[in-house]
Amino acid sequence: MTTNCFCGASTPFDLCCEPFISGKNNAPTAEKLMRSRYSAFATHHAAYLVATTHKSERTSTLKEEVLQWAIANQWQKLEIVQATATTVTFKAYYMDFNRQPRIHHELSTFVQEDGLWYYVDGSFF
């Protein structure tokens, strides 16, 4: 039995976000990148999260920080609230390390360079 992708699409993971995370394909839009980044958090693919973060925002400890946060939480679902060509407002539902339900509500900004989309930053609600 095949389940829907972590990002909430009604498509199996191996046909939805996995090709982006594995590097087989590049996310064609900011929203697709956002969805694949959520799936990467859910599947603990920190290297993809770092690679899809704009170089101006990468730090030497980013991979470890991202991986710790991804593993510490149990990712429940992603809700896209609004998307434009370069921004995505979303709610990521998760259980924190104390198994308390949480919602990460963010307006993310993306930029496309040389045909590739990158996460730049976010404003939190």
C-alpha positions as CSV (number, residue, x, y, z in Angstrom):
1,M,0.0,0.0,0.0
2,T,1.4,3.4,-1.0
3,T,0.8,6.4,1.2
4,N,0.6,10.0,0.2
5,C,3.7,12.2,0.4
6,F,4.8,13.8,3.7
7,C,4.1,17.3,2.1
8,G,0.3,16.6,1.9
9,A,0.1,15.9,-1.8
10,S,-2.1,13.0,-2.8
11,T,1.0,11.6,-4.6
12,P,3.3,8.9,-3.2
13,F,6.6,10.3,-1.7
14,D,8.7,8.5,-4.4
15,L,6.8,10.3,-7.1
16,C,6.4,13.7,-5.3
17,C,9.2,15.0,-3.1
18,E,11.8,12.2,-3.2
19,P,13.0,13.0,-6.7
20,F,13.9,16.5,-5.5
21,I,15.5,15.4,-2.2
22,S,17.6,12.7,-4.0
23,G,18.7,15.2,-6.6
24,K,17.1,13.5,-9.6
25,N,15.0,16.6,-10.3
26,N,15.0,20.2,-9.2
27,A,11.9,21.8,-7.6
28,P,10.3,23.8,-10.4
29,T,8.6,26.4,-8.1
30,A,9.0,28.0,-4.7
31,E,6.0,26.0,-3.4
32,K,7.4,22.7,-4.6
33,L,10.7,23.5,-2.9
34,M,8.8,24.4,0.3
35,R,6.9,21.1,0.2
36,S,10.1,19.1,-0.5
37,R,11.9,20.9,2.4
38,Y,9.1,19.8,4.7
39,S,9.4,16.2,3.5
40,A,13.1,16.5,4.1
41,F,12.5,17.5,7.7
42,A,10.1,14.6,8.1
43,T,12.7,12.2,6.6
44,H,15.8,13.8,8.3
45,H,17.5,14.7,5.0
46,A,19.6,17.6,6.5
47,A,22.0,17.7,3.5
48,Y,19.1,18.6,1.2
49,L,17.9,21.3,3.6
50,V,21.3,22.9,3.6
51,A,21.7,22.6,-0.2
52,T,18.4,24.3,-0.7
53,T,19.1,27.1,1.7
54,H,20.5,30.2,0.0
55,K,24.3,30.5,0.4
56,S,23.9,33.9,2.1
57,E,22.0,32.1,5.0
58,R,24.3,29.0,5.4
59,T,26.4,28.7,8.5
60,S,29.0,26.2,9.4
61,T,26.7,24.6,11.9
62,L,23.5,24.7,9.8
63,K,23.5,21.0,8.9
64,E,23.8,19.9,12.6
65,E,21.2,22.4,13.8
66,V,18.7,21.4,11.1
67,L,19.2,17.7,11.7
68,Q,18.8,18.1,15.5
69,W,15.5,20.0,15.0
70,A,14.2,17.5,12.3
71,I,14.9,14.5,14.6
72,A,13.7,16.1,17.8
73,N,10.2,16.6,16.4
74,Q,7.6,14.2,15.0
75,W,6.3,15.9,11.8
76,Q,2.5,15.5,11.4
77,K,1.4,17.5,8.4
78,L,2.0,20.5,6.2
79,E,-0.7,23.1,5.4
80,I,0.0,25.6,2.6
81,V,-1.9,28.8,3.6
82,Q,-0.8,31.0,0.6
83,A,1.8,30.8,-2.1
84,T,3.1,33.4,-4.6
85,A,5.9,33.1,-7.1
86,T,8.6,33.8,-4.4
87,T,6.8,33.3,-1.0
88,V,5.0,30.5,0.8
89,T,3.0,30.9,3.9
90,F,2.6,27.6,5.7
91,K,1.8,25.8,8.9
92,A,3.8,22.8,9.8
93,Y,2.2,20.7,12.5
94,Y,4.4,18.6,14.7
95,M,4.9,17.0,18.1
96,D,7.9,18.5,19.9
97,F,10.5,16.6,21.9
98,N,8.1,16.6,24.9
99,R,5.4,15.2,22.6
100,Q,3.5,18.4,22.9
101,P,1.5,19.5,19.7
102,R,3.0,22.5,18.0
103,I,2.4,24.6,14.9
104,H,5.3,26.3,13.1
105,H,3.6,29.1,11.1
106,E,5.9,30.9,8.7
107,L,6.0,33.2,5.7
108,S,9.0,31.9,3.8
109,T,10.9,33.8,1.1
110,F,12.6,32.1,-1.9
111,V,14.8,33.2,-4.7
112,Q,15.6,31.5,-8.0
113,E,19.2,31.6,-9.2
114,D,20.6,29.8,-12.2
115,G,17.3,27.9,-12.5
116,L,17.4,26.6,-8.9
117,W,15.1,27.7,-6.1
118,Y,16.5,28.4,-2.6
119,Y,15.0,29.2,0.7
120,V,16.2,32.6,1.9
121,D,14.5,33.3,5.2
122,G,11.2,33.3,7.1
123,S,9.0,35.5,9.2
124,F,7.2,33.7,12.0
125,F,3.7,34.2,13.2
